[in-house]
Amino acid sequence: MALYDQAPVREPSRISGMTSFGFLRGLSFVNSAVFTGLLVAWSVPGLAGEEAVLGWTHGLMWICLSLLSLAAVRRRTIPFWLAVVVAVIGGLGPFAGSAGFVVAGRRGWPRKRPSKHGGPSKPALES
């Protein structure tokens, strides 16, 4: 067997861990908690500084979560409908994304990936 016949062994990249179903689910729940804090800071007079910090945190987390969700769809670690819920609805109400992860989990996500070589499938990366 020639040296070039063997498939190279690749280590999982950082992006594969950041696009895993478990990581995105956790990030979605953290974003929901930040958004809850933002709602509290908005409703209590005199918390303008906290409101600004929580607002920026929620906004930046939403952008990161949206980009990572799009990458996860390409890697087939989350379904397309869940990425749409996270990216489109998540900017105004991140609770929808968190609920979407719960629904997807009950529907059997993360799914097992088929092997490229026709062998037994390996589970999708989970963190």
C-alpha positions, -999 to +999 in steps of 0.1 A: +000+000+000+014+034-010+019+061+015-006+083-004-034+058-002-040+065+034-063+093+045-045+119+066-055+120+102-068+154+111-073+168+145-106+185+152-103+222+146-113+249+170-143+258+148-156+222+150-158+225+188-175+259+186-200+247+161-210+216+181-246+213+191-238+213+228-216+245+226-242+264+206-270+252+229-250+265+259-242+298+242-279+302+234-289+297+270-262+322+282-275+347+257-310+342+270-297+349+305-279+380+294-311+392+276-331+386+308-306+408+327-310+434+300-348+434+304-344+438+342-319+467+337-342+483+312-372+482+335-354+495+366-347+533+366-311+543+371-293+513+356-283+529+323-247+517+326-257+481+332-283+484+305-256+495+280-232+467+290-259+440+288-272+454+255-237+453+239-231+418+254-264+405+240-258+421+206-223+407+202-233+373+214-262+373+189-238+381+161-213+354+172-241+329+177-256+337+143-223+332+125-215+300+144-250+287+136-244+293+099-211+274+101-228+246+120-254+242+093-226+238+068-211+212+090-245+196+095-244+197+133-277+217+136-307+218+113-313+248+089-345+258+106-327+261+139-301+284+124-329+306+110-346+308+144-313+317+161-302+343+135-335+359+125-356+358+157-327+356+181-318+393+178-351+404+194-359+373+215-331+348+222-356+327+241-368+314+207-333+300+199-330+284+233-365+268+228-354+257+193-324+239+208-347+221+232-370+211+204-341+200+182-327+179+210-360+162+215-361+154+177-328+136+179-302+162+172-272+160+171-275+133+145-249+108+137-228+116+106-224+089+079-188+078+074-170+090+043-156+055+038-188+036+041-180+023+076-199+027+108-211+062+115-195+084+141-215+106+164-213+144+156-189+163+179-206+171+211-192+193+239 
